[in-house]
Every structure is written in C-alpha cells, then in structure tokens.
Amino acid sequence: MFTGIITSTGVFQGYRQGRREILVEAPEAAPKLEPGDSLAVDGVCLSLVRRDGSGLVFGLSRETLEKTTLGLLKTGARLNLELPLSPSSLLSGHLVSGHVDGLGKVVRFTARGPGKRLTVSYPRELAPFFVVKGSVAVNGVSLTVASLEAETFDAELIPLTLGATNLGRLRPGAPVNLECDMIGKYVYNSVVTGGKRIRP
C-alpha cells in the first residue's frame, strides 16, 4: 500500500531476461529494500528480485508490460519511486495500491504560476471513478482533480511536485499510468454493479 507521495526517483537502465525483468538505478531506495520487498515504480507495485549495487531488479509480468508504461520505457527514463507504507507512516496523499487501472495521455501543460496545470486524457471506462476534488494517481503521484471533462481531467502541479517527480519532464502525447481512487472504486462496485466487479 502506498500514498502517492514520491520519496525518490530512479533511472531506467534496461530490460533483462527477455523483458521479464527491469533494472532501475535507485541509489536512495536500494539500501532500504531486500529481495521480496515492494516498491511503487511510476505507480506500479513491483517486487524486488535482487539488488545489483545501487540498481534494483524487479520482475515484470505480461500484464504489467501490456497495461502500464513499464513496457514502453527508453533507457535513461526517470521513474517515480515510493516505498510502501509502514504502520507509523503519515498518510499525506491518498490510499494507492500500485495497481494501474489504465493508461492516460498528457494533453498539455498550462502555466499557472508558480506551478503548472496538467491536462490528461483518460479511457472512457474510467469515467465513473473521477470526481472534481477527488484523488487520482498519475505515474504514482497523488494529485487532486481540479476540473473534469468527458475525456480529460486537470490537476495542479506545484513546484515541489514538478521538481521531485517525473511529471514536469513529460511532453504532450506521453502515456501515463492512472490509478483511480480506491474508495471510489469500491463504492461504485457496491452501489452500481451490486458487487459484481471491483475494477473497470
């Protein structure tokens, strides 16, 4: 379980074992993890296979490769990293599972001094889980939905977020991992579908 508050960033160093593994250079996170531990990598919960110095090797499933941006990386890409919650952790963002609901796409950045406003398009099937002032994780970053349209939402990025995450480096057209608010998904599942499904 995570909060969407990024604790450090890492650098993608390449795929291993025929894309069954991913190598991430993460000098800040590496000393805090042991094989089997979880880490959110751009919002995707991964299990550590082994450490390689300051590099971390994680296993990748076919689902992860097909349904998240981790199958689309280029060497040198900066990745958002978050260690899992502990019993004493502050819940500064919102509850994030690290299970991506779908891919969005950066539409544009708009200057909103001192930060920027980010506009992201989202898959139509995720529409029931977005509400204005609700939460969404974008590449693992906890954001608040500032405004909402039929196929896009806006979120404000403060200078701290722009500097501490990879969101400020994205360009229009870039894919992003989206995880909708966990509580909203359970409420929708219970009220609308009668408990027949949990994820879209």
C-alpha positions as CSV (number, residue, x, y, z in Angstrom):
1,M,0.0,0.0,0.0
2,F,1.2,3.5,-0.9
3,T,0.2,7.1,-0.6
4,G,1.3,8.7,-3.9
5,I,3.9,10.8,-2.2
6,I,7.1,10.2,-4.1
7,T,10.1,9.5,-1.9
8,S,12.8,9.5,-4.6
9,T,13.3,8.9,-8.3
10,G,15.3,6.3,-10.2
11,V,16.6,5.8,-13.7
12,F,15.6,3.0,-16.1
13,Q,18.7,1.1,-17.1
14,G,17.1,-1.5,-19.4
15,Y,15.2,-4.8,-19.5
16,R,16.6,-8.2,-18.6
17,Q,15.8,-11.8,-19.2
18,G,13.8,-11.1,-22.4
19,R,11.8,-8.3,-20.8
20,R,10.9,-10.5,-17.8
21,E,12.9,-8.2,-15.6
22,I,13.6,-4.4,-15.3
23,L,16.7,-2.8,-13.9
24,V,16.3,0.6,-12.1
25,E,19.2,2.6,-10.8
26,A,17.9,3.8,-7.4
27,P,20.7,4.8,-5.0
28,E,18.4,6.3,-2.4
29,A,15.9,3.4,-2.3
30,A,18.3,0.5,-2.8
31,P,19.7,0.4,0.8
32,K,16.2,0.3,2.2
33,L,15.0,-2.8,0.3
34,E,15.6,-6.5,0.4
35,P,14.5,-9.2,-2.1
36,G,10.8,-9.7,-1.9
37,D,10.1,-6.2,-0.8
38,S,7.6,-4.0,-2.8
39,L,8.3,-0.6,-4.4
40,A,6.0,1.6,-6.5
41,V,7.7,2.3,-9.8
42,D,5.9,5.0,-11.7
43,G,2.8,3.9,-9.8
44,V,3.2,0.2,-10.4
45,C,3.7,-2.1,-7.4
46,L,6.7,-4.3,-8.2
47,S,8.5,-6.9,-6.1
48,L,12.3,-6.8,-5.8
49,V,14.1,-9.8,-7.2
50,R,17.6,-8.8,-6.3
51,R,19.9,-5.8,-5.8
52,D,22.8,-5.1,-8.1
53,G,24.8,-2.4,-6.2
54,S,22.6,0.7,-6.3
55,G,20.5,-1.0,-9.0
56,L,17.2,-2.8,-8.3
57,V,16.0,-5.7,-10.4
58,F,12.2,-6.3,-10.5
59,G,10.2,-9.0,-12.2
60,L,7.7,-8.0,-14.8
61,S,4.5,-9.9,-15.7
62,R,3.0,-9.8,-19.2
63,E,0.1,-7.9,-17.7
64,T,2.4,-5.2,-16.4
65,L,4.2,-4.9,-19.8
66,E,0.9,-4.7,-21.7
67,K,-1.2,-2.5,-19.4
68,T,1.4,0.0,-18.0
69,T,4.1,2.4,-19.2
70,L,6.7,0.0,-17.9
71,G,6.6,-1.9,-21.2
72,L,7.3,1.4,-23.1
73,L,10.4,2.7,-21.4
74,K,13.6,4.0,-23.0
75,T,17.0,3.8,-21.4
76,G,17.6,6.8,-19.1
77,A,13.9,7.5,-18.4
78,R,13.3,9.0,-14.9
79,L,10.9,6.9,-12.8
80,N,9.0,7.9,-9.7
81,L,9.7,5.7,-6.7
82,E,7.7,5.2,-3.4
83,L,8.5,2.9,-0.6
84,P,5.4,1.1,0.9
85,L,3.6,2.3,3.9
86,S,4.6,1.2,7.4
87,P,2.3,1.3,10.5
88,S,3.9,4.7,11.5
89,S,3.7,6.3,8.1
90,L,1.9,9.6,7.6
91,L,-1.0,9.3,5.0
92,S,-0.1,12.6,3.3
93,G,-1.6,11.7,-0.1
94,H,-4.3,9.1,-0.6
95,L,-4.5,5.4,-0.5
96,V,-2.8,3.9,-3.5
97,S,-2.5,0.2,-4.3
98,G,0.0,0.3,-7.1
99,H,-2.4,-1.5,-9.4
100,V,-2.8,0.6,-12.5
101,D,-6.4,1.0,-13.9
102,G,-5.4,2.2,-17.3
103,L,-3.2,4.4,-19.4
104,G,-3.8,8.1,-19.8
105,K,-2.1,10.6,-22.1
106,V,-0.7,14.0,-21.4
107,V,-2.7,16.6,-23.4
108,R,-1.0,19.8,-22.4
109,F,0.7,21.8,-19.7
110,T,-0.6,25.3,-18.9
111,A,1.5,27.8,-16.9
112,R,-0.2,28.6,-13.6
113,G,2.4,30.4,-11.6
114,P,4.2,29.4,-9.6
115,G,3.4,25.9,-11.0
116,K,1.6,24.3,-13.9
117,R,-1.8,22.8,-14.7
118,L,-1.6,19.4,-16.2
119,T,-4.4,18.1,-18.6
120,V,-4.6,14.3,-19.0
121,S,-6.9,12.3,-21.2
122,Y,-8.3,9.0,-19.7
123,P,-10.0,5.9,-21.1
124,R,-13.8,6.2,-21.2
125,E,-14.3,3.2,-18.9
126,L,-12.6,5.0,-16.1
127,A,-15.1,8.0,-16.2
128,P,-17.2,6.8,-13.2
129,F,-14.2,7.0,-10.9
130,F,-13.3,10.6,-11.4
131,V,-14.9,13.4,-9.4
132,V,-13.8,17.1,-9.0
133,K,-11.7,17.5,-5.9
134,G,-11.2,13.7,-5.8
135,S,-7.9,11.9,-6.0
136,V,-6.0,10.2,-8.8
137,A,-2.5,8.8,-9.0
138,V,-0.6,9.8,-12.2
139,N,2.6,7.9,-12.6
140,G,2.3,7.1,-8.9
141,V,1.9,10.8,-7.9
142,S,-1.1,11.6,-5.7
143,L,-3.0,14.5,-7.4
144,T,-6.3,16.2,-6.9
145,V,-8.7,16.5,-9.8
146,A,-9.1,20.3,-10.3
147,S,-11.6,20.1,-13.2
148,L,-13.2,17.4,-15.2
149,E,-14.4,16.9,-18.7
150,A,-15.9,13.9,-20.5
151,E,-12.5,12.6,-21.6
152,T,-9.9,14.7,-19.7
153,F,-9.1,16.0,-16.3
154,D,-6.9,18.8,-15.0
155,A,-4.6,18.7,-12.0
156,E,-2.4,21.4,-10.5
157,L,1.3,20.7,-10.2
158,I,3.1,22.8,-7.6
159,P,6.9,23.5,-7.9
160,L,7.7,20.8,-5.4
161,T,5.9,18.1,-7.5
162,L,7.5,19.4,-10.7
163,G,11.0,19.1,-9.2
164,A,10.6,15.9,-7.2
165,T,8.8,13.7,-9.8
166,N,9.0,13.0,-13.5
167,L,5.7,14.8,-14.3
168,G,7.4,18.0,-15.2
169,R,9.5,16.2,-17.8
170,L,6.6,14.8,-19.7
171,R,5.6,16.1,-23.1
172,P,2.2,16.2,-24.8
173,G,1.3,12.8,-26.1
174,A,3.3,11.0,-23.4
175,P,1.5,8.0,-21.8
176,V,1.0,7.9,-18.0
177,N,-0.2,5.3,-15.6
178,L,-3.5,6.1,-13.9
179,E,-4.9,4.7,-10.7
180,C,-8.3,5.9,-9.7
181,D,-9.3,6.5,-6.1
182,M,-9.6,3.2,-4.3
183,I,-12.5,4.1,-2.2
184,G,-14.4,5.4,-5.2
185,K,-13.9,2.1,-7.0
186,Y,-15.3,0.1,-4.0
187,V,-18.3,2.4,-3.7
188,Y,-19.0,2.1,-7.4
189,N,-18.7,-1.7,-7.2
190,S,-21.1,-1.9,-4.3
191,V,-23.7,0.6,-5.3
192,V,-23.8,0.5,-9.1
193,T,-22.8,-3.1,-10.0
194,G,-24.1,-4.8,-6.9
195,G,-20.7,-6.3,-6.1
196,K,-20.2,-8.0,-9.4
197,R,-16.9,-6.3,-10.2
198,I,-14.3,-4.2,-8.5
199,R,-12.0,-2.9,-11.2
200,P,-13.1,-1.4,-14.6
